[in-house]
Amino acid sequence: MVFKQSYENYFQTILMSSSLILKHKTDTILSCANDLLKINSIRLNAKKEMIQYLEPKQILCKGYAIITKDNKIINSQRNIDVKDIIEINFKDGKCQAEIKN
């Protein structure tokens, strides 16, 4: 009988110890997961702000214009010739212009 009680105590001790270890590991995993979520949330917000900052409409609001010819963005005067019709896009609308010289 003492022998049986000794084994029961031993197994209860192991079970409690294993339970504590499992709880600790679970808490550690949850903590790491929460930290990763926070880090990724910060990164996502930073990328969202970058996208909003670089959005063409935001650039137009700063006074820039987007110039196109045949629905293609013109980023150099070498891409246009005299008499070409271009479209100038502003923050609040667009207009057409003819290249004179």
Contacts in CASP RR format, 6 or more apart in sequence:
PFRMAT RR
TARGET T0000
AUTHOR 0000-0000-0000
METHOD contacts of the structure
MODEL  1
MVFKQSYENYFQTILMSSSLILKHKTDTILSCANDLLKINSIRLNAKKEM
IQYLEPKQILCKGYAIITKDNKIINSQRNIDVKDIIEINFKDGKCQAEIK
N
52 58 0 8 1.000
56 66 0 8 1.000
57 91 0 8 1.000
60 66 0 8 1.000
60 89 0 8 1.000
60 90 0 8 1.000
60 91 0 8 1.000
61 91 0 8 1.000
63 90 0 8 1.000
63 91 0 8 1.000
65 88 0 8 1.000
65 89 0 8 1.000
65 90 0 8 1.000
66 73 0 8 1.000
66 88 0 8 1.000
66 89 0 8 1.000
67 73 0 8 1.000
67 74 0 8 1.000
67 86 0 8 1.000
67 87 0 8 1.000
67 88 0 8 1.000
67 89 0 8 1.000
68 74 0 8 1.000
68 86 0 8 1.000
68 87 0 8 1.000
68 89 0 8 1.000
69 79 0 8 1.000
69 80 0 8 1.000
69 84 0 8 1.000
69 85 0 8 1.000
69 86 0 8 1.000
69 87 0 8 1.000
74 80 0 8 1.000
74 86 0 8 1.000
80 86 0 8 1.000
80 99 0 8 1.000
81 99 0 8 1.000
82 99 0 8 1.000
82 100 0 8 1.000
82 101 0 8 1.000
83 98 0 8 1.000
83 99 0 8 1.000
84 98 0 8 1.000
84 99 0 8 1.000
85 96 0 8 1.000
85 97 0 8 1.000
85 98 0 8 1.000
85 99 0 8 1.000
86 96 0 8 1.000
86 97 0 8 1.000
86 98 0 8 1.000
86 99 0 8 1.000
87 94 0 8 1.000
87 95 0 8 1.000
87 96 0 8 1.000
87 97 0 8 1.000
88 94 0 8 1.000
88 95 0 8 1.000
88 96 0 8 1.000
88 97 0 8 1.000
END
